[in-house]
């Protein structure tokens, strides 16, 4: 059984930073990154809602997402980033 990842990767942290402390934000105003959004939704770190007369997508950071964003980056991963290496999958 694969280990559940409890800390976000760099892209996820960066995307969640756009949502931090602002409540619901229109998805089209955020950097386009479907893959990251899908991953964050699956992990429960963000949530989406359709709002307004045009039924537009809005996103916001969940409490679980804020907790994950605040989590420290594991030392092994941090060191690999410093060295410019990619983590093994």
C-alpha positions in Angstrom: 0.0 0.0 0.0 1.5 3.4 -1.0 2.4 5.8 1.7 -0.1 8.8 1.9 1.7 12.0 1.2 1.0 14.5 3.9 3.0 17.4 2.6 2.5 19.2 -0.6 5.1 19.4 -3.4 6.4 22.7 -4.6 3.7 23.3 -7.3 1.0 22.5 -4.8 2.4 24.8 -2.2 2.7 27.6 -4.7 -0.9 27.1 -6.0 -2.3 27.0 -2.4 -0.4 30.2 -1.6 -2.7 32.0 -4.1 -5.7 30.8 -2.1 -4.4 31.4 1.4 -6.6 33.7 3.4 -8.8 35.0 0.6 -11.9 32.7 0.8 -13.5 31.7 -2.5 -11.6 32.9 -5.5 -12.6 32.6 -9.2 -10.6 29.8 -10.8 -10.0 31.6 -14.0 -8.0 34.3 -12.1 -5.5 31.7 -10.9 -2.5 30.3 -12.8 -3.8 27.6 -15.1 -2.8 24.2 -13.8 -5.5 21.5 -14.2 -3.2 18.7 -13.0 -2.3 20.5 -9.7 -6.0 21.5 -9.1 -7.1 17.9 -9.6 -4.5 16.6 -7.2 -5.4 19.2 -4.5 -9.1 18.4 -4.9 -8.5 14.7 -4.5 -6.4 15.2 -1.4 -9.1 17.5 0.1 -6.7 20.4 0.4 -8.9 22.7 -1.7 -12.6 22.7 -2.6 -14.5 24.0 -5.6 -17.9 25.5 -6.0 -19.9 26.8 -9.0 -21.2 30.3 -8.4 -22.9 33.2 -10.1 -25.2 33.5 -13.1 -22.5 32.0 -15.4 -22.0 29.1 -13.0 -18.2 29.9 -12.8 -15.8 27.7 -10.8 -14.5 29.1 -7.6 -11.8 27.5 -5.4 -10.8 27.9 -1.8 -8.2 26.4 0.6 -9.6 24.0 3.2 -8.5 23.7 6.8 -6.8 20.4 5.8 -5.0 22.2 3.0 -3.8 25.0 5.2 -2.5 22.4 7.6 -0.7 20.7 4.8 0.7 23.9 3.5 2.1 24.8 6.9 3.8 21.4 7.3 7.6 21.3 7.1 9.2 20.0 4.0 10.9 16.7 4.8 14.6 17.0 5.1 15.4 14.4 2.4 13.2 16.2 -0.1 14.6 19.6 0.9 18.2 18.5 0.5 17.4 17.0 -3.0 15.8 20.3 -4.0 18.9 22.2 -2.8 21.0 19.9 -5.0 18.7 20.2 -7.9 17.8 16.5 -8.0 14.3 15.0 -8.5 12.8 12.8 -5.9 12.2 9.1 -6.6 8.7 8.0 -7.2 
